Amino acid sequence: MMTQITLPPQNYSPVFPAEVKKELRVYEIKKRTGRPFFLASMFIPEMLWTTRIYNLDMVLDKFVTMEAGNSTRVFLFPSSWDAKYNRWATDIFLTDINGEFIMPYPDRADLVMWKCINPEWEAQVINRIKKVVRRKIMLIVSLWDNCSFHQRSPGFWKENFLNPWNNNISTSNDNHAYYLYATDTSAQMQNTGKIVEALTRYMLNRIHESLTIDERKYIAIETCNEGQSGTAWHLEMKEIINETWGQDCPRWRRFTSTEGKAPLSMGKNFTPVTHQIGDMQSYLDRALNPLKSACVWYSHGISTDGWHEPGDVPIPLARAKELLKRAHADGHVLFELLNGHRQTDDIRLPGATRNTMPDKYYYDFSAMRWKEMRELAKLLMRLTRGEKQ
């Protein structure tokens, strides 16, 4: 007998959405303590463009009413860290009759990028961003995801729009050209760079002009997720952020996450976030000391993203509490966990199966550890009040 599934109304959108508790907001913590603290306990990187989220308003309201955190991170451009998820990603570019992406000629990319963008993707991204920030949830927008350029088949680089096999504008066949162009002057590399910069500039402008002055306060920008890119590319991204957002995204709301230790020069413009921190030993090995020079101190963020532990992802609450306390005491400004990203055996929280709803998988957010997330947020509020633990 087939199980009857009751779905929430797809058009649910509250007129007055719930907002993050004032004391928990990133801005209020910064005002109260002199430095911000981002508790990104919920991480659904594909939130802006996946078709699998049945009703985003309901999960965001749950996040707020449960007082589960004050921020979340998303990937701006469609990424594929596993080929099986490709089918649920809305394409960023329109395609021609041969299935190739319709992309602007590199030398004219800034002028005609708008003609090539898939309007369904763009509208979906803007709409979902507004749903997050109107609730005063700080949204960390990660521009480029290094994982989506991995050489794996099927998927990843094979299906990426920058891969010359998928377009007709002579981009580089190097899967890391998205940042290598900053130091490589070859024609194909530069073609890739012109697309990367024009696309980044276009979407940052679109996001900026689509938000109110107050809503813009709840956008943070991360250059890349787990990138290997060095200083040269980050300086290019810095200039684009300055051009499109300027003081509407100050230095303390600019991040970058790297696979290795970030160069000291990067800390002048972005807050580095160290990944794969899942226990105290990994913290001591990888993130104990913030970036330092003779006269400058740079804060860090830490994230459990990339941490693998059989049967226990996200990490246990007790361990998360210890990491949060230590990170806060050491002057770090961000702690990110994986609630929503890897859960229930890393199968993206499916609420429907092939038997019950063919081709219409959706997230069952009830599987998330909401009470544990709330415990962490309570701990953060006690820490920012200066209470003894």
N, C-alpha and C positions, 0 to 999 in steps of 0.2 A: 504493500500500500504506500503510495507516494505521500510524503510528509507535506502538509500544507504550510506555506511560508507566508507570514504577514509582513508586508513591507511598509515603511513609513511613507507618507505622501511625498512624492518627488518634488512638489512645488512648495514645500514648507520653507518659509523664509520669514523670520520674526521681524515685525516692524521696529521693535526696540530690542535688539539682541542683548544678551547678557554681556557684561564687561568684566575684565579681570579685576579682582579685589584691589582697591587702591593701594593698600600697603604692599601688595605683592608685585605691582607694576615695576618694570625696569627703571622708568623715570623716577618713581618715588623712592626706590632704593638708592639711586644715584644722589637724589636730593638729600636723603636722610644720612647717608654714610660717606658721601664724597666720591664714591665709585659705583658703577652699575654692577648688577649681577643678573646674568641671563640663565634661567633654569629652563632648558629646552628638554623637558621630560618626554614630550611627544615628538616623534620624528617619522613623518610620512613623506619621503623626498619627492615622490611622484604626485603629490597632492594637487598641483596646479594643472596638470594635463592628463592624468589617467582617467579613463572612462569607468573605472571600477568603484569610485566613490559614489554611492547612491544618493546620499544627502549630506553634504558637507556642513550645512548649518547645524544639524543635530549633533555631530561629533564636536564641533567647535563650542557649542553651548555646553556640552558635557564637560569639556576641558575647563571651561570657565567656571561653571557652577560647582564642580568638584574641587575647585581651587588647586588644580593639578600642576600648575607651572605658570610661567609668564611669557614664554617665547617658544617658537618652533622654527625649524629650518626646512627649506624646500629647494629643489633644483629647478631653475628657470626653464632650461631647454630640455626637451625630451631625452632621457638617458636610458640605456639598456644595460643593466648589470647582469641580466640573465635573459636569454632569447625568448623564454616562455612568456615574458611580460610584454614583449613588443606589441602584441595584438591589442593591448589596452592603452597604448600611447597614441595620443592625437598627433598627427604629423604637423611639424612646424611650417613646412613649405608646401605649396601646391605641387601637384605632380602632372606630368604630361601623359599622353596616351601610351607611352612606353614604360610608364612607372618611374621615370627619372624626375628628380626634384627640379622644379623651375626656380632657378636662382639668378640673381642679378649679375651682370658682367662686372667683375671685380672693380674696374676703374669707375664704374657708375653706381657702386653698391649703396653708397650713402643717399643717392638721389632717388633710387627706384626700389629700395628694399621693401617698402610698403606694398608694392604691387605683387610681390612674390610670397609674402607671408600668408599662410592659411588663415582666413578671417575667423574660422571656427576655433582654431587654437588660440589666437590672440584674444578673442572675446572671453573664452573660458579662463585663460590665465588672469586677465584683468578682473573679471568677476570674482574669482576665488581669492585673489589678493585682497580685494575690498572686504570680503566676508571675514577675513582674518583680522585686518587692522581695525575695522570698525568695532571690534570687541576689545581693543587695546591689548591685543596679543602682539608682542614684538615678533615680526616676521623676518628671519634671516634668509635673504634670497641669494642662493649660491648660483653664480652665473654659469660656470662651466664645470662639468663633472668629469674628472680624469678617467673614472671607471668606464664611461661610455666610449672611450677610445681604445679599450683593451683589444688585443689581437686574439679574439676568440670567435669560433664559428659554430653554429650560426649566430648572428646577432653582433652586438657591440660594433666594432669598427666596420665590419662587413656591411652593415646597414646604415651607417652614419651618413648624414647629408654632406659632410665635408669630404667623404671618400670620393675620389674622381670617378669611380665606377658608377656612382649614383647621381652624377650631375654632368654637365657639359661645359664647364667653365675652367677647366684645366687647373684644378686645385692639386695640392701635393698628395702623393700616395703615402707619405709618412704619417702614421696615426697620431703622432704627437706634434704635428705641424700647427695645431691650434695655439701653441705657445712658442714653438721653435722659430716661427717666423720673425720673432722679435730680435733674433741674432743671426738669421740666415737670409741672405739677400737674393737667393735664387728666385726665378720668376714664379714657379708653382707655389713656393713657400709664401711669397708676397701676395699671391692671389688668395691663398687661404687666409692670410692675415687681414686682408681688406674685407673679406666676408665676416670674419670673427669680430672685427672692430665695428663694422657697420651694423651688424646684427645686435651686438651689445649696446651700442649707442641708441639704436632705434628703440629697443625694448625698454631701456632705462628711461628714455624720454617718454615713452607711452605710459609707463607706470607712473612717472612723476606727474604728468598732466592729467591723469585719470583720478588722482587722489586729492582730497582736500588738504589744506595746510595742516590740520590736526592729524589726519590720517598718515601723512608723510612722516610724522614723528615716530611711527611704529614700523618703519622699514629700516633694516640693517642690510648691508651688502657684503657678501663674501665673494672674493674673486674666483675661487675654484674649490672643488671638493677633492681632497687628497691629491693635489697636484704635485708635479715634480718640477714645475716651472720656477725659474730663478728671478732675480731682481729685475732684469730688463723687461720681461713681460708684465710683471706687477706694476712697473712704472707706467707702462702703456695703459693698463686698467685704471690706475690712479688718475691719469689725465682724463679718461672717458668719464669716470665717476665725478670728477671735478666739473667737467663740462656739462653733464646732464643733471646732477643733483647738487653739486657745490656744498654750501653750508647746510642744506637740507638733509645731508647725511654726513655729520661730523666724524672726525677721526675715531671716536670711541664706538661708532656703529659701523666700522669697516673691519672685516675679518678676512683671513685666508687660512685654509687648512692644508697642511703639507704632509707628505709621507715621511719625510725625514725632518731633521731639525732645521728650522727656518733661519736664513742668514740674518745677521744683526740688522742690516740695512732695511729689511722688510718690516721690522718692528716699528720703524719710524712712521710708516704709513698705514699699517694694518695690524690688527691683533692676531697673532698666529694661534691656531687651535691644533693641539696635538691629539691625534686619534689613537685608537687601540689601547685606551686606558680602562682596564676592567677590574683591577685589584690594586692593593697598595703597592705591591712590588713593581707593577708596570708603571705606576705613578712615580715611584722613587727613581726608576730607571730612565723614564722618558720626560717627565714633566715637573720634577722637583723644583728646579730653579728657573724663574722667569728669565727672559733675555736681559742681560746686563752689559753695560759698558762702564767705562771709568766714571761717567757722571750721569748716565741715563738708565732708567729702569722701565722695562716694558712688561706689561701684564700679559697673561696667556689665557687661553680657554682649554678645557680638556673635554674629550668626547669618548664614549664607549664604541663609537662607530668603527667597525673593523675588528672589534673584539669577538673572538669565537670561543664559545664554551659549550660543549655538548649538553643539551638538556636544560640550560639555564641562560637564556637570552630573552629579555634583558637581565642584567645582573641582579642578584638577590638584594632585597631592600637594605639589610644590615650593612652590606658592603657599600652600597650606593651612599648611605648616610655617612659612613666613614670617609669616603672620597669627597663628598660635598663639604664636610667639616674641614678636611685638610686643605682642599682647594681654596676655600674661602679664607682660611687662616693664612695661607701662603700668598694671598693677594691676587689670585686668579679672578677672572670676571665672567666665566661661562662654564657651565657643566651641562653636557648633552647626553641623553640616554636614548635607548632604542625602542621605547614603547610605541608599537604601531608599525615599526619597520621590520623587525624580525620577532615573530611571536608564533606560538603554536606550531612548532617545528618548521619555522621559516617558510610558511606557505601563504604569507600575506593576508592572514585573517579571512579566509573565504567563508562567506555566509551562505553561499549557494554552491552547488556542485553540478557536474555535467548532467546528473540524473534529474535534479530538481529544476534547474534553470539553465539549460544549454546556452553557452556563449554569453551569459549575463552574470558572471561572477560579481559579487560585491563584498565590501568589507563588513565584517561583523565586529564592530568596535566594542561590543560587550566583552570580548576576549581580552581587552586591554586591562592592565593592572591599575585601574583608576585609584583605588584606595592607597596603594603603595606610592603612586605619584603624588597624592595629596599629602602623605606623610613627609615626603621630601620637601614639598612646598612649605609645610608648617615648620620644618627644621630651618629652611632658609629664612623665614620671617623671624624666627627666634635669633638666628645668627645676626641678622641685620639690626635687630634691636639691641644687640650686645649682651644678650642673656647668657649666663654660664650654662654649659652643656654637661 
